[in-house]
Amino acid sequence: MLDHLVASTHAPLRCGTHIARNQPDIEVCAMALANVPSTKAEFDAARGSREFVIAKFLVLALGPPGFGKVPYNSKRSVGQKEEAGKPLYESTDDGRVRLFSFEKGKTNKDKGERVEAEESGGFLEPGLVLSFFLREEFWDPPKILPAASGEEAVAAGSVVAMQVSSSNVDAAAKGYLLKLKKVKVLSAALDLFTALAKLPHSEDEYDSRASRYRTDYPAMKGGLDSSTDTRVFATHSLGPDACAFPHEGGFLISNARTHNCEGFCDDIFVPTHIARRCLQVDDDMLAVKFMNMALAVQSLGAIVKTCASNVLLSADDVHPLVALALVLDLNVLLSLDVLDTPEHRFFLRSAPPGVFEARDVIVSKKDDHIHWHNTKHKYVTDADTAQIAFTLHAAEHTGPADAPQAVCGQLSRGCAGSYKTLSIFLMRQETSSKIVDLEMRVADQSCMRLKRKRPELDVV
């Protein structure tokens, strides 16, 4: 059971080698803000009478600057020495990547000298929303690469890798410095926790960043989202008063703290597929219970898009805030950081069955289960206050072979593979009421990494 209770360190988003091992441009990890056609037929259906569709992406992380240099001569003769060039992309001390434009070459494949003027270049950083006009040639041949699973669909909320390059100085003068070359759909198992810290944390912060880029870097203007009513921000916690309810098409998180300038709480609409991607449960009532437990201890974060016209649930019910992703911090929900401290580890590993208390967490250990609760984690309603508690059972179970696989998260319900049962309770005085049973698995090291421990030293 102890393998299930090890705190995990959230790994940063890895970016730079998803599309190519040796990247000449910049690889950007981003989130699609709307569906992107994955085939030419879908493009024809989506464009209507226009010759293009608009694709918008929220930058989550950046790979290292590519090796591309200029000037570049595509028809260099055999034996001709390549001219020493200057890089098109450079890292900055503040974690951004600088892009330079270049003079036009003799052909479309050639590139002239690097342009040093500030107004002809730009920067990339997490939190920007990039906008691209995609025309028919983007699908002929297709520039959308499938994920390892074969998934090609780029739906709203999907995380993708994008190969982004800089353009020539003429395009930069028109505001189109950024050019999208390829897109690859990434696994749904990615842990987005560390990405939240680098994104704007309010609508005002998003506005400030977007406005600064439009003013300071005119060469990027055509590649930045120009919508005045769309903003994207992130939060690690939705506040102590947030609570979830079923709603048509998904769920509604009410009383959410979004750090808006007016100081009031907001309602956030969570589409069903977004909730299931995070919580990995396919029963709506079970999802509501799970979500409310996570919200009560402030362990549920979100990436939120706000647009006055993007969700119409009924004639009288408009919710301008929509979750693009939910992010669950299991270390907070289950107090794994505390259970992984030396004193708790010693008790769980070596002490006889009994009760132990340290750092606000009370643990009861028996041969067939471990029961614990954090005295600070309470479920508060107008009528009552209850203590949230957990029981991890030792018995091993196996999910149906034809059920979907659990992805990154340790908690799920109705997935394939072996698991132990985690029961969540509300305790009131001497009574304890079970709220939900979930399946708990050992953390998947492909998307999270365990904390490094000091090794035991052999005695000489």
Helices and strands as residue ranges (DSSP letters): G 2-5, E 8-10, E 26-32, H 40-47, E 52-62, E 69-70, E 86-87, E 89-91, E 97-99, E 102-104, E 111-114, G 118-120, E 122-124, E 129-135, G 136-138, E 144-145, E 159-166, H 169-173, E 178-185, H 193-196, H 203-216, G 218-223, E 230-235, E 243-247, E 250-256, E 266-271, H 272-279, H 284-296, E 300-307, E 312-314, E 317-318, E 321-328, H 330-333, H 336-339, H 342-350, E 354-358, E 361-366, E 369-380, E 385-399, E 411-412, E 417-428, E 431-440, E 448-450
